[in-house]
Amino acid sequence: MDTAPLPRGEGFLLRRWHADDAPALATAANPPGIARWLSGRFPHPYSLADAERFLAGEVVNLSDPVLAIVIDGAIAGGIGTHAEQAGRAEAAHSALLGYWLTPAHWGRGVMSRVVAAFAPWVMHTQRLHRLAAHVMPDNLASAAVLLRNGFAEEGRMRLAVVKDGLPQDLRLFARVRATLTE
């Protein structure tokens, strides 16, 4: 990961994950409303063993920009990116954004502020031309976060994932470098 200072914002801190975050991560990630909107690699219930696997880099590559969201000194969520199409040289300047927040902080504008700080930072530090995000069709709050932060809805990926045993569509959003202010 680039050595640029991590982004900061009002009411939250972004930092790299630490091995000793496992108990706090397991607690913060466990409410069922979180996994409802995320990929199948985010389990529910979210156990201490799940947190330990994540922090060991077995779920995502922690050398990618993958950060903890800390509010009032406690783990409250996560945000990160990974290559949109791993292994394709022409996709090296494109990444896929993912994030989650514990329900205690929903509806307060926190994730909008986090994405507002993180998206330009990651696009600059990773030299990205495109930052995309997939959203479950009924996750209106996440779609609103992206739209507030300069992402445009590009379309719908029909039956792109299987969630809870059922094929589901995904809405596709993206922000491109030209939308950044220098």
PyMOL commands that set and color helices and strands:
alter all, ss='L'
color gray80, all
select helices_A, chain A and resi 19-29+32-35+48-55+89-91+103-105+110-125+140-148+177-179
alter helices_A, ss='H'
color red, helices_A
select strands_A, chain A and resi 8-9+12-16+66-71+74-83+94-101+130-135+152-163+166-176
alter strands_A, ss='S'
color yellow, strands_A
deselect
rebuild
show_as cartoon
